[in-house]
Amino acid sequence: MTVNTIRRDFELFRSVDPPVYFDNSATTQKPDYVIKACEDFYRSSNANPLRGLYDLAIDATDRYEDARKTVASFIGAGDPCEIVFTRNTTESLNLISECIASAVEIKEGDNIVVTVSEHHSNLLPWQRLSKRTGAKLVFIEPDITGLISDEEIDKKITERTRIVSFAHVSNVWGRENPVMKMISAAKTVGAVTVIDGAQAVAHMDVDVNALGCDFYAFSGHKMLAPMGIGVMYGKKAYLKKMDPYMLGGEMIEYVTREDATFAEIPHKFEAGTVNAGGASGLAAACRYISKTGFNYIRDQETRVTEFLMKEMYWIQGIKIYGSNDPSEHHGIISFNIKDCHPHDVASILNADHICVRAGHHCAQPLMQYMGIGSCVRASVYAYNTLDEAQRFIDSLSRVRKVLGY
Ligand SMILES: Cc1ncc(COP(=O)(O)O)c(C=O)c1O
């Protein structure tokens, strides 16, 4: 596998003078293979899945359920019925936080534990649950490089903890949290574990069974699949006990004027017409990533990240957040340049056809913790090259001068 072989699979990179796409944490590009899988669904199997009794609808249903099996095996879930299709990580986390109280008692005096570095999607839903139940939101505080100590875990996860929810990989620091240690601490006190895998699934071999987590949420669009399809993995025992999230068609067993009984899992959580085209694309993305291999993905990301961090070091006034070790960044480099507003930096890079993200990255409590309002984030993936990294460095080196410093 070489980076050039991979790049040939993407329309954007085949174009004349493609931009340097360093905004992969926001969303990745999509390979032809994935686009074709979505297209195939709509061209050859389009009917409303799970409803019709005619061949075309049965084919649509089969494709949708096959996609579920592919995703289950991609993340090591024991049973495809533990895979609920949602729109994205945000919806998955909202579903869990809205419905968990029907399976687990949460009351005043209990704790819900998150970390200070959570994306808003893994914070606001827990804020609401905390307000509704009276349970206290407790924050695990990493050090300023994003490292969470064993002592902090043992201090914050206590007998009162009912839920522990945190990002597998931070979308600002790019650092992997001590997942095994946190899950084990949560299990010791009988707490439910929820992992936000949005920044992990495309970058490392995730095995929910080996992790032993109760829930795992992620988005298709950050792992080469289309927008509008996401996953909520949940252990069967919890899913069976939990009330449904949304009510309506597809998720029922029997309805009378006054009442309803619900379908079995996972369909109980998939109200309304499903996104079967998106699910087909997501399954294709799982196959594409498996074929590419996590060894290659990790090597290429680390090679480019290493080069970037080494060269960025020489830029006057630069501050890179997180670990000094490029292999601990999972392709994410967040930074600021002294006296330069992150939006200005991103605009100057854009003038050189370089795409990066600037802002608070939906992690305002983390920005407050770091004592900044915002920062620039460059995020690379398996298809990014050292030449692109050099273009980025050349452009970034000019920023201060362009701004008159
Ligand atoms: C760590 C993390 N969690 C959750 C999300 C939300 O993902 P989505 O917008 O696909 O729901 C993101 C998106 O950037 C993220 O980085």
The ligand as an SDF file (V2000), in Angstrom:
LIG
                    3D

 16 16  0  0  0  0  0  0  0  0999 V2000
  -14.7870   13.8250   19.7000 C   0  0  0  0  0  0  0  0  0  0  0  0
  -16.0240   14.1860   18.9220 C   0  0  0  0  0  0  0  0  0  0  0  0
  -17.2220   13.8490   19.3990 N   0  0  0  0  0  0  0  0  0  0  0  0
  -18.3550   14.1270   18.7450 C   0  0  0  0  0  0  0  0  0  0  0  0
  -18.3280   14.7910   17.5500 C   0  0  0  0  0  0  0  0  0  0  0  0
  -19.6050   15.0820   16.8460 C   0  0  0  0  0  0  0  0  0  0  0  0
  -19.6410   14.3960   15.6210 O   0  0  0  0  0  0  0  0  0  0  0  0
  -20.8680   14.6170   14.6340 P   0  0  0  0  0  0  0  0  0  0  0  0
  -20.9000   16.0730   14.3230 O   0  0  0  0  0  0  0  0  0  0  0  0
  -20.5400   13.7740   13.4520 O   0  0  0  0  0  0  0  0  0  0  0  0
  -22.0780   14.1820   15.3530 O   0  0  0  0  0  0  0  0  0  0  0  0
  -17.1080   15.1970   17.0080 C   0  0  0  0  0  0  0  0  0  0  0  0
  -17.0610   15.9800   15.7690 C   0  0  0  0  0  0  0  0  0  0  0  0
  -16.1110   16.6410   15.4460 O   0  0  0  0  0  0  0  0  0  0  0  0
  -15.9210   14.8700   17.7090 C   0  0  0  0  0  0  0  0  0  0  0  0
  -14.7200   15.2300   17.2460 O   0  0  0  0  0  0  0  0  0  0  0  0
  1  2  1  0
  2  3  1  0
  2 15  2  0
  3  4  2  0
  4  5  1  0
  5  6  1  0
  5 12  2  0
  6  7  1  0
  7  8  1  0
  8  9  2  0
  8 10  1  0
  8 11  1  0
 12 13  1  0
 12 15  1  0
 13 14  2  0
 15 16  1  0
M  END
$$$$
